[in-house]
């Protein structure tokens, strides 16, 4: 963990300033803003240079045609009138449920009662560092919990969670007085 050069706020490794001070520095001087704008324009122009002009002229021709414009306006009106409040609400619920399920899958390793703490750690230190801190804390608590239990209690807890019992047979030394099945031959 390092601290912001300006305010000392804890930030993730490799960063020099917190988001607030980095943005203030970047947007503070007109020269830096102008350089940033130039770089952005150059990056956008370099994206697909031979297609940019063709796409632009095709779109201008398309939008200049009144019939095409009217079709687009009509499509927009139809879409707005067909979407009832019930449809919007149903779509919103489905989207929220999908987000909830996806989050549940991603955070399955973190107990429910610790997820708020995980979110705070991720906001403060970054996602990777926050998850690492939480995993270390969970592992330490699990080690501490298991240290106070006997091996029988640990086995019973695992059985309660659905694990299977595995019996380990002791290895026998080779002995000429016994058959391979373990029966005494009585000859020796």
Order of alpha helices (4+ residues) and beta strands (2+ residues): beta-beta-alpha-alpha-alpha-alpha-alpha-alpha-alpha-alpha
